[in-house]
């Protein structure tokens, strides 16, 4: 039996010891999910929705405990953890509501030979779906996947993140309180080998939904290629925030803090490259450094803490190395740049040029601000698009026509005008261009993603 020790990354306090599921145990869970799928698909939609409502109610009664556990498990500031706990509850209810109003279509007899036929569409489940949850938003991203998958009649296996599995594993309690039948919704934590063998390469698994790094996504596509299972991949980003010099400086600084400091910079769609027009560049550099220096450092459970730490010390060591590499490539350190255990001080790097790694394909998952100067609109667009990633983006300008014009040319799955690309409405179709992923996620689209569209024909129905 392999045991995973889970610690608080800020204090190194041992929080729990969990047994990692072996390949054999994961296979048994898959077998249970497959055995339950036909029964679950045959359960009326309104009954499936009722299970989701009951789970939401159970979580709502325990909402503060969920937030507290998230703060301890990954050092997420408690105010942010509370918002995320609430989002998980909202997602369960929203998926149930939308499913009850997801309609098929009747196809018209638009050509010769189809006269009098009845042709209509219906949504049917994919089958058994594996959801692989990232560390950074363990509650929200669990239910972005699980809620729509379940309500559409799929059985679901959920792999918790190894670095901070406690919150995700705790959801099994609320599933039990909701009364889900055996095999319909299962949670586990395991090593990579079990996932590769019993999830990715397993023909019994019909789809995989992952939020994670681009490297992980590529490995999963390869591992699942022989079975041609569906893959929904929300992957990495190195999103640009383009700032023109006709923008109000205080608004720029507000958005820059919001763009990068949420979750200590560990957000896929946070702005990670700040492309600043030269007329405002020095003021932005000085202003953001002052704002970051004034943020409150503290522990995750402190109500007023702005800066806590990364999910693990190794994550902080990685970010520290990326900062040093960028300085070695010629960037100027304005503030920060130091590490204490798992904490990285908020860091501003000035004089970053487009040829540096951080300006294109090096995704930094921490509170780091690389500032890249530009002169012309075309230059800003070229810098922003010079990346293998294209998850989200932002444009700030006093000229709205220019802002929309630039936004239309950014190769990204989302563009925020006069704000940071760190924006995710629970309903919006969320996902990226290029190597930032496959498919889209959000209440407005996930129900369709997690289902087949089937055409039914009754020939001569109206003859």
C-alpha positions, 0 to 999 in steps of 0.5 A, a space after each residue: 500500500 502506497 501512502 500519500 502524505 498531505 501537508 499544509 504548504 505554508 506550515 508543513 503541518 501534516 494534514 492527512 495520510 491517504 492511501 493511493 489507489 492501485 491500478 487494480 483498485 482503479 480498475 474496480 472503480 471503472 468496472 463499477 462505473 461502467 456497470 452503473 452507466 446504463 441504469 444512470 442513463 435510464 434515470 429520468 433527467 429530472 431525477 438526475 437533476 434532483 441528485 445534483 440539487 441534494 449534493 449542492 444543499 449538502 455542500 452549502 450546509 458545510 460551505 465554510 468547512 470546505 473553504 477552510 479545508 481548501 485554505 489549509 490544503 493548498 494555502 489559498 487565501 480564505 476569502 478566495 476559498 470561500 468564493 470558490 466553495 460557493 462557485 462549486 455549489 452554483 455549478 451543481 445547480 446551474 447544470 441541473 437547471 440548464 439540462 432541464 431546458 436543453 432542447 433537441 431540434 426538428 429538421 425541416 423537409 428542406 429538399 426532395 425525398 424528405 417529404 413527410 419524414 420526421 427528423 429530430 435530434 436528442 442528446 444522449 450520454 457519452 458513457 463513462 467519463 474520467 475527470 482529472 482535477 488540477 490543484 489550483 481550483 479544486 472545487 470549481 474545476 471539479 464541478 465544471 466537469 462533474 455536474 454537467 457530465 452527471 446530469 447528462 447521464 454519464 457515470 464519472 470517476 474523479 481523480 484528485 490532485 496529488 499535491 492537495 487532494 483533501 478537498 476533492 476527496 471530501 466531496 465523496 461525503 456529499 455525494 453519499 449524502 445526496 444518495 447517488 447510486 453505487 458506481 455513478 460518482 467516485 473519487 480517488 487519488 493515485 499515481 500516474 501509472 494507474 491513470 495511464 493504464 486504467 483511465 487513458 488507455 482503457 477502452 471502457 473510459 469514453 472520455 477524459 476531461 483534464 485541466 492541467 499543463 500543456 505537457 500533461 495534455 499532450 501525454 494524455 492524448 498520446 496515451 488515449 489515442 488507440 481508443 480514440 476516446 474524447 478528450 476535453 483539455 483545458 491547458 496552459 496559457 501565457 496570456 498577454 494584457 496589452 496596455 495602451 498609453 491612453 488608459 487611466 493609470 490607476 485602473 491599469 494598476 488595479 487590473 494588473 494586481 487582479 490579473 496576477 495576484 489571485 491564487 498567488 498567480 497560480 491561474 491558467 488564464 491570468 495575465 502572464 505577459 504585460 505588454 505596455 506602450 512606452 508612453 506609460 511604461 515607466 509609470 506602470 513599472 513604478 506603480 505596480 512595484 509599489 502596489 505589490 510591495 504594499 500587499 499583506 503577506 500572511 497565512 491562508 486563514 488570515 482574513 486580510 492576507 493577500 499573499 500566502 504561498 504556492 501549492 508546494 515548495 517545489 512549485 516555488 523553486 520552479 518559479 524562482 528558477 524562471 525568474 533567475 533565467 529571465 534576469 540572466 537573459 537581460 531583464 531588470 529586477 524591480 522588486 521581489 525575486 526571492 523565495 522563502 519555502 513555498 512563498 515567492 515574493 511578488 516580482 516585477 521584471 522590467 525591460 523584458 524583450 520579445 526574444 526572452 523565454 518568458 515573453 513567449 512560451 515559458 508559462 510562469 505559475 506564480 506572482 511574476 510580472 514581466 513588462 514588455 514595452 512596445 510602440 505601435 499597435 501592430 507591434 503589440 499584436 505581434 508580441 501578444 500572438 508570439 506564443 504557442 498558447 492562446 487561452 485568454 487575453 486583455 486589452 486596455 485603451 481609452 479608444 474602444 474602437 482600437 481596443 476591439 480592433 486589437 482584441 479581434 486580432 489576438 489569437 486567444 479563446 477569450 478577450 477582455 476589453 479594459 480588463 484582465 484576461 483573468 475572467 471566467 463567468 461560470 456560463 461562458 464557453 471557456 477554452 483556448 486556441 493553439 496549444 491551450 487546449 481542446 474543446 470548451 468548458 462552461 454551463 453554456 456548452 459543457 452539457 453538449 460536450 459531455 453528450 452525443 447528439 443522435 438523430 432519430 428519423 421516422 420515415 413517412 410520419 406525415 404521409 
